[in-house]
Amino acid sequence: MAEVGRPDRVTANQDLQRAEQMGRRDDHTTILGLPVRSQGDSQSDNKVMDNVTVRQGETVFLSCAQGDFVTHTAWLNRSSILYAGEDKWSVDPRVSLVTLNQEEFSIKIENVDMTDEGQYICAVQTSSKPRTTSVHIIVQVPPKIMSLSKDIVVNEGSNVTLMCSASGKPEPSVTWKLLSPSGHGLSSDDEYLEIPAITRQRAGMYECTAVNEVSTDVQTVELTVNYAPSVVEGKDVGVTLGQRGVLQCEADAVPQADFEWYRDDRRIFNGFDGIEIEDDGALSKLTFFNVSEADYGNYTCVAINKLGAANTSIVLYEIIEPTSSTLLQVDTASVLEMTSSVLEKAASETYAILEGPGAVQDGNSATTGTHTPACLLLMVALQLLMRF
């Protein structure tokens, strides 16, 4: 068996250049990691291997068979010698020798990048003639979003265009979608997403996704839609004199609304006449800690932002709580009304008895019969009144 020697650099370069000129290319597909082995008819000494597909950042192994009577051997890339035998000519630290013996000559390239894509040739010089084996490396690159619209703020009714472009190999597909809680967001299978006459319901986070067979890249854009305030209709509030009363005003607006409170045409400020105004986001509260007669009336809440204003009116009215004296007046009136009704009924019945058919009257009995029931009822009524 012939032993693989260390070639003279000038001789090796001449042989390898001649071997490269004799090489040819033919594109096919193979599985990453399989050693390169000659394919072709037995009458040809120049072989073309299946393509090797590798992903960016991975390691690729290139190998070719040697055989007996080999005097010089080398791996080349685009006319640049990577290895001549066991001598490394490449200055790239990612390229290294794996195996060199009478059967196999293999190298590896670590952390493969797009610049490594192309044709590689294994040139072997035997005692009789040279032969070459060529292989084409295809580098796949995961998608990367290169250009993306920035977060944007627009007014309601504006036309909006979002843009997202990505690079990668194979070329990635780009899609847009609105990340809507309801699941009914906008979507687009294009680099551009057009939103005409945008409404507040279309505000939110938009997601751009770039996909190829290697991996996926995702980035988001926040779209804010400004609109004028709208105010929830105010509810009138009833409060007893001397008690605590709270008027509430709620507004929906972007940017968030500022609140102002008015009594008639006079603006009310926090701390004025013991009144407290507290704003918390979309809600404003006007609090009376000790309601007086002068506090009752109509109040106006105004919500304002740079796009407009809205208002609502709220009435603070008095609630009168019943007292013992008012209860006595009510009960006394009820008893008197009941007594009057009973007396009228009794008088009517007495009259019917005295004046009815077959009635016998004399001067004394008629008078006595008329007043006796009435006196009894009056006594009952007086007893009821004495209970109060």
Secondary structure, DSSP 4 states (H G I P E B T S, - for coil): -PPPP---HHHHHHHHHHHHHH-------B-TTPPP---S-TT-SEEEPPPEEEETTS-EEEEEE--TTEEEEEEEETTEEEEETTEE----TTEEEEEESSSEEEEEE-S--GGG-EEEEEEEEESS-EEEEEEEEEEEEEEEEEEEPPPEEEETT--EEEEEEEEEESPPEEEEEE--TTS---EESSSEEEESS--GGG-EEEEEEEE-SS-EEEEEEEEEEEEEEEEPPP--EEE-TTS-EEEEEEEEEESPPEEEEEETTEEE-TTGGGEEEEEETTEEEEEESS--GGG-EEEEEEEEETTEEEEEEEEEEE-PPP-HHHHHHHHHHHHHHHHHHHHHHHHHHHHHHHHSTT----HHHHHHHHHHHHHHHHHHHHHHHHT-
